[in-house]
Amino acid sequence: MRKMLIYLVEKSISGFLVLTFLISAISFLMMLKIPGSQTPESSTGLPIWLIAIWSPSISAIVMWAIKKKFISSIQLAFSLPNFSWWMLLAFIPLAVTAVFLIIEIKNGNQIEWSNFKLAYLFPLIFINLMMGPLGEELGWRAFLYPVIKEKYGWMASALIVGIIWTLWHSPLWFLDSPQSKIPFWAFSINVIFLSILMSMIYNHSAGSIIFIILLHLTFNISLGIIEILSSHSIGEFVVKGLYIYVPMVILLVCLHECISPNRCNI
């Protein structure tokens, strides 16, 4: 046990990753072995899925506790930063969804507006907050990204975290999960480009992840909105959304490099 604690203290990155993937791997095996647990919509599956989804944040909390930095790290992560225009990137998924729907209307495609009711809004926000952003971003962005950024700069770190984030999601394509409805290649590109957006927000948030959580949340909500409106399948939406996300993120990175002191050094 002592050797393990020393390892976790000295090897922050690998220690965090080992814990995260170990917890999620155990959860994944439970999903495969326990009847009815392959979906979070069942009472059997929900607690197992929550453990898997929260594995990055659980690992970050463990690492901070070992290093006696838990309280200060949590306070920093949820501190309210001074406003920066870069924080508005958190609302990009909603803007992309709006543009997508406008294009669909102009193309004459039917959108089931009557499917969406105001009463759906709070459950949509709460469920997506618990089943993603809160469970992941303490790990990926509050813990892992700043540690890697110290060594490799912001852009390389954004790409590294994005690739790790993608690999962590990959077992979901072996289950009947919402993610499995999306082509893996399209999901991977989306995740990496979201990682870049989140990194640009982090660079101007003084260690806070509030707006990063908001970006993650708005992306998940945008998928929920499209599914409720039945205009397209989630997979089609993600694939078509790349035509907007890819050039937009590239343009934002160029702008970031021109005006920001947090320039990449790769």
C-alpha positions as CSV (number, residue, x, y, z in Angstrom):
1,M,0.0,0.0,0.0
2,R,2.8,2.4,0.9
3,K,4.5,1.7,-2.4
4,M,1.3,2.4,-4.3
5,L,0.8,5.7,-2.5
6,I,4.3,6.8,-3.3
7,Y,3.8,5.8,-7.0
8,L,0.6,7.8,-7.2
9,V,2.3,10.9,-5.7
10,E,5.4,10.7,-7.9
11,K,3.6,9.6,-11.1
12,S,0.6,11.9,-11.2
13,I,-0.3,11.3,-14.9
14,S,0.1,7.6,-15.1
15,G,-1.4,7.1,-11.6
16,F,-4.5,9.0,-12.5
17,L,-4.9,7.1,-15.8
18,V,-4.4,3.7,-14.2
19,L,-7.1,4.5,-11.5
20,T,-9.5,5.9,-14.1
21,F,-9.2,3.1,-16.6
22,L,-9.2,0.5,-13.8
23,I,-12.5,1.8,-12.4
24,S,-14.1,2.1,-15.8
25,A,-12.9,-1.3,-16.9
26,I,-14.4,-3.0,-13.8
27,S,-17.6,-1.2,-14.4
28,F,-17.6,-2.2,-18.1
29,L,-17.1,-5.9,-17.1
30,M,-20.0,-5.6,-14.7
31,M,-22.2,-4.2,-17.5
32,L,-21.3,-7.2,-19.7
33,K,-21.8,-9.8,-16.9
34,I,-24.8,-8.5,-15.0
35,P,-28.2,-8.9,-16.7
36,G,-30.0,-5.6,-17.4
37,S,-27.0,-3.4,-16.7
38,Q,-26.0,-2.6,-20.3
39,T,-28.2,0.5,-20.2
40,P,-28.2,3.3,-17.6
41,E,-32.0,3.4,-18.0
42,S,-32.4,0.4,-15.8
43,S,-32.3,0.4,-12.0
44,T,-29.5,-2.3,-12.2
45,G,-27.5,-0.5,-14.8
46,L,-27.7,3.1,-13.4
47,P,-25.3,2.8,-10.4
48,I,-22.8,0.8,-12.5
49,W,-22.9,3.4,-15.3
50,L,-22.5,6.3,-12.8
51,I,-19.4,4.7,-11.4
52,A,-18.0,4.3,-14.9
53,I,-18.9,7.9,-15.9
54,W,-17.5,9.3,-12.6
55,S,-14.3,7.3,-12.8
56,P,-12.2,10.4,-14.0
57,S,-13.5,12.6,-11.2
58,I,-13.2,9.8,-8.6
59,S,-9.6,9.3,-9.6
60,A,-8.8,13.0,-9.5
61,I,-10.3,13.2,-6.0
62,V,-8.2,10.2,-4.8
63,M,-5.1,11.8,-6.3
64,W,-5.8,15.2,-4.6
65,A,-6.6,13.5,-1.3
66,I,-3.3,11.6,-1.4
67,K,-1.4,14.8,-2.1
68,K,-3.5,16.7,0.6
69,K,-4.7,19.1,-2.1
70,F,-8.4,18.1,-2.2
71,I,-10.0,21.2,-0.7
72,S,-7.9,23.7,-2.5
73,S,-8.3,21.8,-5.8
74,I,-12.0,21.6,-5.5
75,Q,-12.2,25.3,-4.6
76,L,-10.1,26.3,-7.6
77,A,-12.1,24.0,-10.0
78,F,-15.4,25.5,-9.0
79,S,-14.2,29.1,-8.4
80,L,-16.0,31.8,-10.4
81,P,-13.3,33.3,-12.8
82,N,-13.2,36.8,-14.1
83,F,-15.1,37.0,-17.3
84,S,-13.4,36.4,-20.6
85,W,-14.9,36.3,-24.0
86,W,-13.4,32.8,-24.5
87,M,-15.9,31.5,-21.9
88,L,-18.7,32.1,-24.5
89,L,-17.3,29.1,-26.4
90,A,-19.3,27.1,-23.8
91,F,-22.5,27.9,-25.8
92,I,-21.1,26.9,-29.2
93,P,-23.0,23.5,-29.3
94,L,-26.3,25.3,-28.9
95,A,-25.4,27.7,-31.7
96,V,-24.4,24.8,-33.9
97,T,-27.7,23.0,-33.2
98,A,-29.6,26.2,-34.0
99,V,-27.7,26.6,-37.4
100,F,-28.3,22.9,-38.1
101,L,-32.0,23.2,-37.5
102,I,-32.3,26.4,-39.6
103,I,-30.6,24.5,-42.5
104,E,-33.0,21.6,-42.1
105,I,-36.0,23.9,-42.2
106,K,-34.7,25.6,-45.3
107,N,-34.2,22.2,-46.9
108,G,-37.8,21.4,-46.2
109,N,-37.1,18.6,-43.7
110,Q,-39.7,17.9,-41.1
111,I,-38.9,18.8,-37.5
112,E,-41.3,17.5,-34.8
113,W,-41.4,20.7,-32.7
114,S,-44.4,19.4,-30.7
115,N,-42.2,16.6,-29.3
116,F,-40.3,19.2,-27.1
117,K,-42.1,20.4,-24.0
118,L,-40.8,22.9,-21.4
119,A,-41.2,20.3,-18.7
120,Y,-38.4,18.3,-20.4
121,L,-35.9,21.1,-19.9
122,F,-34.9,20.5,-16.3
123,P,-34.7,16.7,-16.5
124,L,-32.6,17.1,-19.7
125,I,-30.2,19.4,-18.0
126,F,-30.0,17.4,-14.7
127,I,-29.6,14.0,-16.3
128,N,-26.9,15.3,-18.8
129,L,-25.1,17.1,-16.0
130,M,-24.8,14.0,-13.8
131,M,-24.2,11.6,-16.7
132,G,-21.2,13.3,-18.1
133,P,-19.8,16.8,-17.2
134,L,-19.6,16.6,-13.4
135,G,-18.4,13.0,-13.5
136,E,-15.7,13.6,-16.0
137,E,-14.3,17.1,-16.0
138,L,-12.8,17.1,-12.5
139,G,-10.6,14.4,-13.9
140,W,-9.9,15.4,-17.5
141,R,-9.7,19.2,-17.3
142,A,-9.2,20.1,-13.6
143,F,-6.5,17.4,-13.0
144,L,-5.1,15.9,-16.1
145,Y,-5.0,18.8,-18.6
146,P,-3.0,21.3,-16.4
147,V,-0.5,18.6,-15.4
148,I,0.2,17.7,-19.0
149,K,0.1,21.4,-20.1
150,E,3.1,22.1,-17.8
151,K,5.2,19.8,-20.0
152,Y,3.8,20.1,-23.5
153,G,1.9,23.3,-23.9
154,W,-1.8,23.9,-24.4
155,M,-2.4,22.5,-27.9
156,A,-0.4,19.3,-27.5
157,S,-2.1,18.8,-24.1
158,A,-5.6,19.4,-25.6
159,L,-4.9,16.7,-28.3
160,I,-3.4,14.2,-25.8
161,V,-6.4,14.6,-23.4
162,G,-8.8,14.4,-26.4
163,I,-7.3,11.1,-27.5
164,I,-7.3,9.7,-24.0
165,W,-10.9,10.8,-23.6
166,T,-11.8,9.1,-26.8
167,L,-10.2,5.8,-25.8
168,W,-11.9,5.9,-22.4
169,H,-15.3,6.1,-24.2
170,S,-14.4,3.3,-26.7
171,P,-15.9,0.3,-24.7
172,L,-19.4,1.9,-25.2
173,W,-19.4,0.7,-28.8
174,F,-19.6,-2.8,-27.5
175,L,-22.8,-2.0,-25.7
176,D,-26.3,-0.8,-26.7
177,S,-25.3,2.7,-25.5
178,P,-26.4,6.1,-26.9
179,Q,-22.8,6.7,-28.1
180,S,-22.9,3.5,-30.1
181,K,-25.4,5.1,-32.4
182,I,-22.7,7.5,-33.5
183,P,-19.9,6.4,-35.9
184,F,-16.8,6.0,-33.8
185,W,-14.7,8.0,-36.2
186,A,-17.1,10.9,-36.1
187,F,-17.4,10.7,-32.3
188,S,-13.6,10.7,-32.0
189,I,-13.2,13.8,-34.1
190,N,-15.9,15.6,-32.1
191,V,-14.3,14.7,-28.8
192,I,-10.9,15.9,-29.9
193,F,-12.2,19.2,-31.2
194,L,-14.3,19.6,-28.0
195,S,-11.1,19.0,-26.1
196,I,-9.5,21.9,-28.0
197,L,-12.4,24.2,-27.2
198,M,-12.3,23.2,-23.5
199,S,-8.6,23.9,-23.4
200,M,-9.0,27.4,-24.8
201,I,-11.6,28.1,-22.2
202,Y,-9.4,26.7,-19.5
203,N,-6.5,28.9,-20.6
204,H,-8.6,32.0,-19.7
205,S,-10.4,30.7,-16.6
206,A,-7.7,30.8,-14.0
207,G,-8.1,27.1,-13.2
208,S,-11.9,27.1,-13.0
209,I,-13.8,24.4,-14.9
210,I,-17.3,25.9,-14.6
211,F,-17.5,27.0,-18.2
212,I,-15.8,23.7,-19.4
213,I,-18.6,21.8,-17.6
214,L,-21.1,24.1,-19.3
215,L,-19.6,23.4,-22.7
216,H,-19.7,19.6,-22.1
217,L,-23.3,20.0,-20.9
218,T,-24.5,22.1,-23.8
219,F,-23.0,19.5,-26.2
220,N,-24.8,16.7,-24.6
221,I,-28.0,18.7,-24.4
222,S,-27.8,19.5,-28.1
223,L,-27.7,15.7,-28.8
224,G,-30.8,15.3,-26.6
225,I,-32.6,18.1,-28.4
226,I,-32.0,16.7,-31.8
227,E,-33.2,13.2,-30.6
228,I,-36.4,14.7,-29.1
229,L,-37.2,16.7,-32.2
230,S,-36.6,13.6,-34.4
231,S,-35.1,15.7,-37.2
232,H,-32.1,13.3,-37.5
233,S,-30.5,10.4,-35.6
234,I,-27.8,11.4,-33.2
235,G,-25.2,9.7,-35.5
236,E,-26.3,11.8,-38.5
237,F,-26.3,15.0,-36.5
238,V,-22.8,14.4,-35.2
239,V,-21.5,13.6,-38.7
240,K,-23.1,16.6,-40.3
241,G,-22.1,18.8,-37.3
242,L,-18.4,18.2,-38.2
243,Y,-18.9,20.5,-41.3
244,I,-19.5,23.3,-38.8
245,Y,-17.3,22.3,-35.9
246,V,-14.0,21.6,-37.8
247,P,-13.6,24.9,-39.7
248,M,-14.9,26.8,-36.7
249,V,-12.5,25.3,-34.2
250,I,-9.6,25.8,-36.6
251,L,-10.5,29.4,-37.0
252,L,-10.8,29.9,-33.2
253,V,-7.4,28.3,-32.7
254,C,-5.8,30.7,-35.2
255,L,-7.5,33.6,-33.4
256,H,-6.3,32.2,-30.0
257,E,-2.7,32.0,-31.3
258,C,-2.9,35.6,-32.6
259,I,-4.2,37.4,-29.5
260,S,-3.6,35.1,-26.5
261,P,-0.5,34.9,-24.3
262,N,-1.3,31.2,-23.8
263,R,0.2,30.1,-27.1
264,C,1.0,26.6,-28.0
265,N,4.7,25.6,-28.1
266,I,4.6,22.6,-30.3
